[in-house]
Amino acid sequence: MLLTVSFSLVLLIISGYVAAYSSLIGGIIFALPQLYFGFKAFLYAGAHAIQNVVINFYKGESTKILVIAVSFALVFKFIKPVDFFALYSTFIGVLILNCFSPYLFKDYK
């Protein structure tokens, strides 16, 4: 979320309010489904619950993808004006940071 807020503040200064709230929406579109996935995937733990872990992992991931798609559709339908560059760049930036965060924070304890 820090990256989302940082992008939004920079875009507020550079491009204005439309880019700032578009950027914030792009970050939220990534963050909320990711939180749901984390909750759903790690609801069960331990060797005795391995089948539940796998089932919830797939349910969480498929629901996350569906929520992201629906969120983008709702933004395109109901929020006008939207800065598409800010929306997508923040979403993709947070997605890339999420992919590489284990490597960036591997020495953090």
Secondary structure, DSSP 8 states (H G I E B T S, - for coil): -HHHHHHHHHHHHHT-HHHHHHHHHHHHHHHHHHHHHHHHHTSS-SGGGHHHHHHHHHHHHHHHHHHHHHHHHHHHHH--S--HHHHHHHHHHHHHHHHHHHHHTTT--
